[in-house]
Amino acid sequence: MGTPNPLEDRPLILFDGVCNLCNGSVQFIIRHDPLGYFKYASLQSAAGQHHLHKFNLPVSQIHSVILIKGEKMFQKSDAALEIVRNLNGLWPALSIFKIIPLVLRDWLYDVVARNRYVWFGKKDSCMIPTPELKSRFIE
């Protein structure tokens, strides 16, 4: 038996690596996750594509943040609310929005997702993590 890999055991956030809003969100999560609970991969990376395939999602699915915890996968507003539950400070209080019906939460999420490049811009390439954060990212 091999030793458990702590990086593989941590929840994985898949994000659109060229989206300014998504990159800003990852930076926000990192700032509020000082113990490194989450790991990250862009949806465009080999790891991101592997996990999309693993959960039978289209490999072109770059319009949603995806959270993978063990064998469970969360998308859109469910992923965002599950992520904030694990941040420090008062951010976990936002998980109260789970009382709003999923169809309404995801409708609002989709409005932002459809317009994110127009409202927040887009990069030509995926974010490159700083050397001190590199260990939290998989490729």
Steps between C-alpha positions, in 0.01 A plus 500: 500500500624847415496793731209741454581806294376803698472705178267239348289483816422873506197642320577617146368822349486505120478850354518677164869587483462788253208675673594805708201451733593134553865580564399774744271251674786250535722773647220588744460135603876463551507809724218356712641146503830552684535132590474392136184291530432528125708413197440650156515420130382695200228337293731536200782298662557126457385448861187708440417309182562169680253589776238625254526166322491310831165662588363467144495876443570650157869590468389839371324567834678820600198701608483368855721469801516135601586367843601137544493361853586133500259338258249788513489778244335842552433753222393862471336646812527173693878502442533866601298453819685181590830684453406792728397250770868413533653849508613685810329807639129563456484362144341168604189701599430543127407134486160615634418573133454125454141566614439671164378245245779361283328600176500866610858493632629336183302741278683791665829312480443440126430870437838591651674208327366597156618857543823450696737567208314818405469630856837387641719424198700203384870410497686350206630214713436330833624645826846388609515459878780660697773263624356503854153403369613250237457206738124570518455467123494185289556500127 
